Amino acid sequence: MSNSLTLKSIRARSVLVPLRRPIIAGVGRFDHWPLVLVDIETSDGIVGRSYVAPYRAAAVPAILAELRDLEDVFKGKVLAPFDIFETALKALNVVGVTGVSTIATSAIDMAAWDALAKAAGMPLAVFLGGTIAPLRAYNSNGLWRHGVGTISEEARELQRDGGFTAMKLRLGNLHLKDDLAAINAVRDGVGTDIDLMVDFNQSLGLGDAIRRCHELDGEGLYWFEEPIAYDNVRGYAQLAQQVRTPLQMGENYYGARDLFTFLSAGAVHYAMADLMRIGGVSGWLQAANLAGAAGVQFSNHLYPEIAAHLMRVTPTAHWLEWVDWAVPILSEPLQPIDGLITASNKPGTGIDWNEASVRKYEVKA
């Protein structure tokens, strides 16, 4: 790998792709999925790629503007992801280091690591000192908060679509009976042997969460994810002491410090990280080592193409969340087999664009 590899340019585009199943949860309804595609070109002509998915299409212009700003900061500089990560957050400190600042920094960071691994001729997992191997995964492509009439068949589809033995169901309905009906519908469809994770998407207040989680504690669910507002550290610490089913959270952690706060408070049993919020590959490595030191099992939230590499260098690697939301614009998307996901063995992360689809779904700035 050349020590003189420098950043020549950053190209960022946005697309809006249709979802096979609409997202219907406490955070809103989404029928299309906005993605910001990032290409970093280096002085040696290597192109590193990444994408981020900010949920709301209206947020995309702000991310694109921040990426243009950071291109001016790093153009001509040595492609060193840790330096880029720290320098970017210091430069953006005056406007706040969470939200758009971290999302843009994460996009550049992931693309930079992709470029460096390509320059070394290694898959990212190998470049980071690990190996490529299958990871157990759960299907997160459905089972949203809609009428129970179609949930059984949807669960069967999710099971067949890659041979999954684990999947995620979204709860947090107004009444307990509706949550129980959704759980029973999944099990009517795929049986009781499946590992069933449930996500409340922060839909409950603390008192209701204590009540609801107690009421569901005997259902044999794998975890309770984000029952209350993600930043209620004291509330999660209370809840963690009162339920038998492990709590899972972390998709809204902005950087490893947020994870440290929850670990210190005893407020989390399982943890996960979202690459656009945790700080890309650099932020993931920091957070994963914190989780490892604490002995807390660590999973990904979205971005399976990159997470499948990073889980192989994560000390307490747990489950890989499988979503296919970026598949329409990828030239070689991952394929789940028997409920397992294996990272690309190509140099880098394996992310490359299907340019015909990008043109089809591109949103012109």
Secondary structure, DSSP 8 states (H G I E B T S, - for coil): --TT-BEEEEEEEEEEEEEEEEEEETTEEEEEEEEEEEEEEETTS-EEEEEE--S-GGGHHHHHHHHHHHHHHHTTSB--HHHHHHHHHHHTGGG-SSTHHHHHHHHHHHHHHHHHHHHHTSBHHHHTT-----EEEEE-S---SS-GGGHHHHHHHHHHTTT-SEEEEE---SSHHHHHHHHHHHHHHH-SSSEEEEE-TT-S-HHHHHHHHHHHGGG--S-EE--S-TT-HHHHHHHHTT-SS-EEE-TT--SHHHHHHHHHTT--SEEEEEHHHHTHHHHHHHHHHHHHHHT--EEEES-HHHHHHHGGG-TTB--EEE--TTGGGBSS----BTTEE----SSBT---B-HHHHHHHEE--
